[in-house]
Amino acid sequence: MDRIRVLVVDGHRIFAESLATALTAEQDVEATAVGSVPAALHLLGRGRPNGEPAFDVLLLDVDLDGAAPGEESLLTAARERFPGLHPVMLAADDDARQAARTLTAGACGWVAKDSSLARLLQVVRGVLREETHVPPALLTGVLRELHRDRHHRTEHQRLVESLTPRELEVLRCMLAGLGRKAVAERLFLSPHTVRTHMQNVLGKLGVHSTLAAVALARRAGIPPVE
């Protein structure tokens, strides 16, 4: 029987190693511990000869993920680069807003660090059955946050839908980080015309800066130009 391969990523190395040891004591689990996001990305990137991900489940300290300046979010990388991986967030405290954010970003569950080994194993085995695990005491708050986020996303989408096709093109260029001159060259427009379109975009979205427009567009799910 293939063992469930678990990667434990936590800044407290002793905790990570202890948890990995406890999990590996189970007949159907094999766990590895690392103490940083770069180390985790290195192990995940190795994969297996048949192209499958190196691990089945990622237990990730929510406070460690992307915490260092300029450091890549491991949860984001897992969603984009390791689609076969099942991320579960390890948390010292229950935080409904943060839990909802991570679930929206692709996490399969949220589990307290002080949970029993039996509970951790239930989560590890459950996410492989495509279950989503959230503590019952946190569920109401998480559902409330997800509903609020969905409402905001719908409102942002409505604002974006008010843009003309050309304004939407300009917004997608802004999402890609292109400046006015680069947008003009890409869309074969004059810088003055691009400036007018950018002003119209800000006005229709109800924001006062390019950064705010980009943030709103991202929340609405608008992709940048490639």
Secondary structure by P-SEA (a helix, b strand, c coil): cccbbbbbbccaaaaaaaaaaaaaccccbbbbbbccaaaaaaaaaacccccccccccccccccccccccccccaaaaaacccccbbbbbbbccccaaaaaaaaaacccccccccccaaaaaaaaaaaaaccccccccaaaaaaaaaaaaaaaaaaaaaaaaaccaaaaaaaaaaaacccaaaaaaaacccaaaaaaaaaaaaaaaccccaaaaaaaaaaacccccc
